[in-house]
């Protein structure tokens, strides 16, 4: 079944992913990943790579086999700019939490050499976030990055910084487990003093974001800024016993997210008025 439905509840809070959802840091990310991949053996990670037969999709198996053969990402993967380092490590190591933690640590050491500029993924994101906050929806920023990296990027973006746009910020270095574990989302809700239920939305661009939201018990909104066609979305969210997690809705822009939030809020107010 295609993902067509709307969220079930209006949002009291919207948590958002950082890279490839709000900002473009692709170049630095792919440079850092390609720094890590040739050193998997010395990091004791080579023997922990997933068996291609256990891959979620044929495309995941192809990525994994290319890394095994060439110790780097395929140039087409880099050129497409559609997969995050978190999803790359998911493809490579599956559910091996220790291996992924070690890979993320190596990534962090490499990443700091490359990040210099941070640009919004869409030109009007600040205005759209202000629209969301104007209707009293609380906002949170979630990133697998280390806190010092994220704070640096948050101050750089747009030439003005976006520190004023979020009520809370939670990073990968703040919790025991990074996404796709739900730890960061639950920590953000704890800071906001809100329950983990469908009235919290989480917006992210990757399958790991969807898994994290579903594991946290909140509404998952998939950000399809990469423009994946519907058949591909159905493939990466197959709704099987092994891969059951699917987003509650899909948006293609932050403006669409703001419109969706405002629509659900207005709908909720109409219901309240009808009952009174």
C-alpha positions in Angstrom: 0.0 0.0 0.0 1.4 3.4 -0.9 2.1 6.0 1.8 -0.8 8.5 1.2 -2.3 9.1 4.6 -2.2 12.2 6.8 -0.9 12.2 10.3 -3.5 11.2 12.9 -3.0 14.2 15.2 -2.0 17.8 15.1 1.5 18.5 16.4 2.3 20.0 19.8 6.0 19.7 18.8 7.9 19.0 15.6 11.4 17.5 15.9 13.6 17.7 12.8 16.7 16.0 11.4 19.6 18.3 10.4 21.7 17.1 7.4 19.8 16.6 4.1 16.5 17.8 5.8 17.3 21.4 6.8 20.8 21.9 5.5 23.2 20.8 2.8 26.5 19.4 4.2 26.8 16.6 1.6 30.3 17.4 0.4 31.9 17.3 3.9 29.9 14.2 4.8 30.9 12.2 1.7 34.6 13.3 2.1 34.5 12.0 5.7 32.8 8.7 4.8 35.4 8.1 2.1 38.1 8.8 4.6 36.7 6.0 6.9 36.0 3.3 4.4 39.6 2.4 3.4 40.4 1.9 7.1 37.7 -0.6 8.1 40.2 -3.4 8.6 42.4 -1.4 11.0 39.2 -0.2 12.8 38.4 -4.0 13.3 35.2 -3.4 11.3 35.9 -5.4 8.1 34.7 -8.7 9.5 31.6 -7.0 10.9 30.3 -5.9 7.5 26.9 -7.3 6.7 26.5 -10.3 4.5 24.9 -9.0 1.2 22.3 -11.8 1.4 21.0 -10.1 4.5 20.6 -6.7 2.9 17.2 -5.0 2.9 17.1 -4.3 -0.9 19.1 -5.2 -4.0 20.5 -1.7 -4.1 21.7 -2.0 -0.5 23.5 -5.2 -1.4 25.1 -3.5 -4.4 26.4 -0.6 -2.2 27.8 -3.1 0.3 29.5 -5.2 -2.3 31.1 -2.2 -3.9 32.5 -1.0 -0.6 33.9 -4.5 0.0 35.5 -4.5 -3.5 36.7 -0.9 -3.7 36.9 0.4 -0.1 34.9 3.5 -1.1 31.4 4.6 -2.2 30.4 4.2 -5.8 30.8 7.6 -7.6 27.1 7.4 -8.6 26.1 7.3 -4.9 28.1 10.4 -4.2 26.8 12.2 -7.3 23.2 11.4 -6.4 23.6 13.0 -2.9 20.6 11.0 -1.6 21.9 8.8 1.2 23.2 9.9 4.6 26.2 8.5 6.4 23.8 7.1 9.0 22.0 5.1 6.3 25.4 4.1 4.8 26.5 2.6 8.1 23.1 0.9 8.5 23.6 -0.7 5.1 27.1 -1.8 6.0 26.6 -3.0 9.5 22.9 -3.7 10.0 21.9 -4.1 13.6 25.5 -4.3 14.9 25.3 -1.3 17.3 29.0 -1.6 18.4 30.3 -1.6 14.9 28.1 1.4 14.0 29.2 3.3 17.1 32.9 2.7 16.1 32.2 3.8 12.5 30.5 7.0 13.7 33.4 7.8 15.9 35.8 7.4 13.0 33.5 9.6 10.9 33.5 12.3 13.5 37.3 12.4 13.5 37.4 12.8 9.7 34.4 15.2 9.4 35.9 18.1 11.3 38.5 18.5 8.6 35.9 19.3 5.9 33.0 21.3 7.2 33.4 25.0 6.4 30.2 26.2 5.0 26.6 25.3 5.8 23.7 26.2 3.5 20.0 25.8 3.8 18.7 22.9 1.7 15.8 25.2 0.6 16.0 29.0 0.4 13.0 29.8 2.6 13.5 27.4 5.5 14.0 30.1 8.1 10.7 31.6 7.1 8.9 28.3 7.2 10.3 27.4 10.6 9.1 30.8 11.9 5.6 30.0 10.5 5.6 26.8 12.5 6.7 28.5 15.7 4.1 31.3 15.1 1.3 28.9 15.7 2.8 27.8 19.0 4.3 24.5 17.9 7.5 23.7 19.7 10.5 22.7 17.6 13.5 20.5 18.2 16.7 19.7 16.3 18.0 16.2 16.2 21.3 15.2 14.7 23.7 12.2 14.9 26.5 14.7 14.8 28.7 15.5 17.8 27.5 18.5 19.8 30.5 20.7 19.0 30.1 20.0 15.3 26.4 20.8 15.3 26.7 23.9 17.3 29.3 25.2 14.9 27.1 24.4 11.9 24.0 25.9 13.6 25.9 29.2 14.1 27.1 29.2 10.5 24.0 28.4 8.5 22.4 31.2 6.4 25.1 33.6 7.5 23.0 34.5 10.6 22.7 31.2 12.6 19.5 29.4 13.5 20.0 29.0 17.2 16.7 31.0 17.8 14.6 28.6 15.8 14.7 25.6 18.1 13.4 25.0 21.7 15.8 22.1 22.2 18.8 20.5 20.4 19.9 16.9 20.9 23.0 15.4 19.3 24.4 11.9 18.9 27.0 12.6 21.6 24.3 13.4 24.1 22.8 9.8 24.4 24.0 6.2 24.5 22.6 5.2 21.1 22.3 7.2 17.9 19.5 6.8 15.4 17.9 4.5 14.4 17.5 4.0 18.2 14.9 6.3 19.6 17.1 7.7 22.4 17.6 11.2 20.9 13.9 11.7 20.2 13.0 10.6 23.7 15.6 12.9 25.2 14.3 15.9 23.2 10.7 15.2 24.5 12.0 14.9 28.0 13.6 18.3 27.7 10.4 19.7 26.3 8.4 18.0 29.0 6.1 16.4 26.4 4.9 12.8 26.1 6.1 10.5 23.4 2.9 10.1 21.4 1.4 11.0 18.0 1.2 14.7 18.8 5.0 14.9 18.4 6.1 14.7 14.8 9.6 13.8 13.7 10.8 15.0 10.2 13.7 13.2 8.6 15.0 12.2 5.2 16.2 8.6 5.8 14.9 5.2 6.7 16.7 5.4 10.0 14.7 8.6 10.9 11.5 6.7 10.2 12.6 3.8 12.4 13.7 6.1 15.2 10.3 7.9 15.2 8.3 4.6 15.2 10.5 3.1 17.9 9.9 6.2 20.0 6.1 6.0 19.5 5.7 9.3 17.7 4.5 10.4 14.3 7.0 9.9 11.4 7.1 12.4 8.6 9.4 11.5 5.7 11.1 14.4 4.0 11.4 13.5 0.3 13.6 16.4 -0.7 15.5 14.0 -2.9 12.4 13.5 -5.1 12.2 9.7 -4.8 9.2 8.4 -6.9 6.4 6.6 -5.1 7.5 3.1 -6.2 10.9 3.7 -4.6 9.3 4.9 -1.4 7.2 1.7 -1.3 10.4 -0.3 -1.9 12.4 1.2 1.0 9.4 1.1 3.3 8.1 -2.4 2.4 5.9 -3.0 5.4 7.2 -6.5 6.0 7.7 -8.5 9.2 11.5 -7.8 8.9 11.1 -4.1 7.9 7.7 -2.9 9.3 8.5 0.8 9.8 6.7 3.2 7.4 6.2 7.0 7.7 2.8 8.4 8.5 3.1 11.0 5.8 5.5 12.3 3.2 6.4 15.9 2.4 8.7 17.3 -0.3 9.5 20.6 1.3 9.6 22.4 4.6 6.8 24.7 3.3 4.7 21.6 2.8 5.5 20.5 6.4 4.4 23.9 7.7 1.2 23.8 5.6 0.4 20.3 6.9 0.9 21.3 10.5 -1.3 24.4 10.1 -4.0 22.3 8.4 -4.0 19.7 11.2 -4.1 22.4 13.8 -7.0 24.2 12.1 -8.9 20.9 11.7 -8.4 20.2 15.4 -9.8 23.7 16.3 -12.8 23.1 14.1 -13.5 19.8 15.9 -13.2 21.6 19.3 -15.7 24.3 18.2 -18.1 21.7 16.9 -18.2 20.0 20.3 -18.6 23.1 22.3 
